[in-house]
Amino acid sequence: VQLVESGGGLVQAGGSVRLSCAASGGTFSSYPMGWFRQAPGKEREFVARISSSGGSSTRYTDSVKGRFTISRDNAKQTVYLQMNSLKPEDTAVYYCAADSRWGGGYYSTADYDYWGQGTQVTVSS
């Protein structure tokens, strides 16, 4: 499975950005998908996850609840992360990831086995 993120960039605090992650290979529609982020000097952290079928089966880390929305279009083999009301502390490289094993976990990097190369999001104050 190959994952390619896009949509990052520089945005002012309070602004919005939508990230996309296009998948190829594998069976995208059967994989739960996640978004993680990594700020300089920090570990990669969980942001959001969506089930294979999408819809309301989503999870978010507390710091982004109410501001970020994860969604997917299985026909386009793409997962999205809509980020609103951005804050400087949201600045990070954002990665999408696929869970092909359904191991039961969702917030650890070890729960995912395919990763994209990441896209930078910088939020200026």
N, C-alpha and C positions, 0 to 999 in steps of 0.2 A: 504494500500500500504506500503510495506516495502522497504527501500532503504539502500543499503550497499555500501559504498565507499571503494576504494582500490587504491594503487599505490603511495601513499605519501612516503616521506622519506627525506633524506639529500642529497642535490645537491649543487654543486658549482655555483657561479654566472656565468651566461652565458650558463648554462646547460639547459637540458630539462627534463621534467617529463610528463607522461601521467596518468591522473586520470581516473578511471572507477567508474561508479555507476550502480550497478545491481538492478533491480526492480523485485518485486514479488507481486502478488495480484493486484487487480484493473485492469484497462485497460490502460496499459502503452502507447500504441500507440495513445491514445486520449489526453494525457497530455502534454502541454508545460513543459519543464524542465529547471531548472536553477541551476547555481553554485553560491555559496556565499563563503565568507571567513571571518574569524575573527582572528585578531591579538591580542596578549595580551593587555589588557586594553582598547581595542577599540570595537566599535559596529560591529555587523555582517554587511558586506557590499556586495552589488551585484557585481558579476563578469561577468556573461554571461547567456544568455537564448537562447533556441532554440524552435521553434514551434513544434507542435505534428508530423508534417510530415517531419521535418528536412530541409535539403537542405540549401538554402541561407537565410532562415528566421531566422536570428540570431541577437542578440543584445549584445553589450559589454560595459563595463565601459571604459572610455577613457584611463585609465592607462594601460590597457592590450591590446588595439586594435593593431593589427599587430603582437602581440606576442603569444596570446592565441587563440585557435580554439575550439569551442564547436561542437560536432557532436553526432549523435545517430544512433543506429541500433535497429529498432523496432522488428526485428525478434529475436534478442538476449535480448531484453528488457534492454538495456544498453545505458547509455549516457556517453560521454567521454569529458575530457578537456585536450587538448594538450597544454602544456605550454612550450614555447621556450624563449630563451634569458632571463632567470630568473634573478631577481634582489633580493638583500637582503630584500627589502621592500615587496616582494611577500610572505615572511614568514608568515604563518598563518595556522589555521585549515580550511580546505576546506570542504564545505558541499554541497551535491546535494539536490534538492528540487523539488517537483512535484506540479503543479498547476492544480487541478481538477475542479476548479470553473470558469475558464476563466473570471475573473472579470475585465479584461482590463488593469490592471497594470502589471508591470514586474520587477521593481527594488526594491520593498519593501519586507521585510520578510513577511509582512501581505498578500502579493499576492500569497503565497504558503502555502499549508496545510499539506504536508507530507515532512519529513526531514530525512536524514540519520544521522549517529552518528558522521560523520566527519573523515577526515584523515589529519594528520599533514604533512605539507610541510615546510622544513627548508632550506633556501638558505644561504650558507656561502659566505662571501666576500673574 
